[in-house]
Amino acid sequence: MKVMHLSDLHLGKRVNEVSLLEDQAYILDQLVALADDERPDAVAIAGDVYDKAVPPAEAVQLMDDFLCRLAALPVPVLVISGNHDSAERLAFASRLIEPSGIHLSTPYNGHLAPVTLHDSHGPVHFWMLPFVKPLQVRQAFPDEEIATYTDALRVAINHMAIDPQQRNVLVAHQFVTGATAAGSEELSVGGLDNVDAEVFAPFDYVALGHIHGPQRVTRDTVRYCGSPLKYSFAEATQHKSVTFVTLGAKGQVDIGTRPLRPLRDMRKLRGTFADIAARRLVADEPKEDYMHITLTDEEDVVDALAQLRLVYPNILRLDYDNRRTRALAEPIAAIERRQPLDLFEELYQRQNGQPLSDAQRAWAAEAIAKIWEE
C-alpha cells in the first residue's frame, strides 16, 4: 500500500504581511499532479492545514478545491488538525463527506477508531490522532497519571485498540524529541511539548506533522515529511519534497521522496549595497524570489529598500549587519537564550534582594508549565 504523506500546508499564511495564496495554489497543483502520477492508495495530511484557527475564506476555498481534486482521482484522504488549526472547524461536515473518501479527524475525546484500507497483504489501520495537549488527554482519562506530553501520547495510544499482528499507521502532529526544527515552527519554550519517540513503538509507520524540514526521528519509520513550501527565511536552505511510503507485508516499509519546486523560492543575500544592486546584471538569477537581504555597509544607505526593489521586487526583509547592529543585538540574543524560569528567578532576586526558595522555584516552574499548556 502506497501512502502519500503531507503536512503543514499552512493555507492562508502571510510572511511579512505578504499573502502566499498564489504560491500555495501553485504547489497544491503540483501535489495533485504527483498524486495522479504516483497513484497512492491513501493521502495522509498530518495537521496544520491552515495557518490560523479561523482561516481566511480564500484559504478554505483553496483547501476545498484541493480535496475535491484528490477525491476525483479517486484516492482516500486522511486529514488531522494541527496546533494551528481549529479541530472543531476542520471537522465540520466530516460525517457527510466521509463516503466520498475524505476522512477528517474530530476533536480528541479519548475515543479513536481507525480508518481501515485493504491491499493484497490485508488491512492497514490508519489512526488519526489530532494535535493534543496533556490537558485534553487528562479530561478524557481522569484516572491516568499524565504530567507531560509524552505521558499524554502514551495514554492516548494505550487506549487505542491496536492489533500488533496487523499493519498500523499513525497520523499525528507533535514535536518529537530529537527532531531538528528550523526555528519557524511554533514550539514551546524549554521543550515542554517534547514527545519521546518510544511511545510510537506499536506502529509500522508514523506520519508526523509540525516540523517543516523533512527528516526521520530515531528510526526511518517515524518521519516528518516537512512543509511543501518555505514559510520563513529560517527554511531558506531546506529542500522541500513529498514523502511516499510503501507498506508491504508486516514489517516491510519502503520510503521515498519526490522534489517540489515553488513558484517563488525564499532566498537570502548578503553583501554591500553596491554589490547587491549590481546583481541586476547577473543572468539567469530568479529575481522574483522572496528575498531577505542583509547589507554589510557600516553606514545606512538612503532609500536602500526602494532602490533594491528595482532588482528584486519581492524583498520581504532588509536589515544590516555591521558594528552598530551587532552591538545592539548581543544583549537581546543573550536574553533569548535563557529559560523563562531563570529570567523569573533573576527578576525576583532583583526585586526582593534574595533568591527564590526551593518551594517558590517549584511553584514557579509548575505555573510556567501550566500556563504554556493552556
Phi, psi and omega in degrees: 000127181260130182240130173266116186258117178234162172193170169053053176291325178051046181297136185092003181298140172237137176243121185051042178068013176260125180288139179254017184301319179297319178294323180290320176299320180297316183286329176294325174301318178296319181296319177295319179296320178294320178296322178293324181284315185276337181052060177292160177274346178199150172243121178252123179248109192267054168090170188053053174297315179249165179271342180224154179299327175244089185285157176294156183303322181298324179291320178296319178297322179296316179293321178301314179296319180299313180294321179297320181290323176292318180296332180283347184296317353264153175212134176297140181236130180242118187237128173246162177272146176252188182290341177274344185270159164268115182300323182291316181291320181296329183276000183303131178064020183300321181289331180286322186267352181303322178300340178275001178094007177259114183251117182250131178292146176259163178305141186293128177227011179095347182248112179236129173244139184284157165268119187252124175244161185233147170222194184294341179267358180115203184280151168234123183261121179259117180259118186257101183253106179293168177304127180231151172248159179307323181302318181293320181288324176298323179295325180283327183227075186296341181273352180273149177271109185229107180248333186233171175297323177298316176302316182298314180293321180298315180295315179301317181289321180298336180266008171271139181277070185275129173265107185292347179279345180252172182275132183229133178239131176255131172252117188217164181223090181212169175262113183266133180305131181103345177288150179257113179271150180280337185111348180267347181283157179269097182244156180282151178291134177079007177074026182296336184264011180296142175237131177286135185294342183296340179292344183268011184305326183289352190255142177286329176209141177241111181268103187261149168232164175127318180264135190273349178260129180296135183188157170269157176228109180071322175212159186300331187268007168247108198217138166265131176274340182084165177283150181284343178231159172279127184247007171196165179287348172294341180260011189302327183268359181285153174249112185279147185202173172248138178263132174243128183242128178246118177262120174269221174295165182312125179094352180254113182225123176246138184233132177218169180227157172234134184288154175242142181238118185282162173296315175227132178278170170249124184225157175245141173230145182221135178162184177286160179302317182297318181295317183287322177298329181285349183288353176301341181270355180285118182286150173065011175275130181289100185284343183276356181299158173284128191239141166244112184250129177247118179268139182255007177298141178286334177250141177297140180265127181296128177058036184298317184298312181297321180292318182288336178290347171290336177264311182238097186293340184251048173286121179261339182209134176227125177217179182239146170233101180210186184300321181295311184290326178294321179295324179286327187280333187301311180294326179293315180298322180296321178292317183296334181282347184271155181278151182303320181296321179295319179294319178296319181296321179293319178299315180299317181299317181292323183282328189247352178071016178205155182283165172297143171284168179300320180293319179294320180296318179296319179296316181296319179298318179294321180295318179298315180296319181293317179299316181295319181296321184277000000 
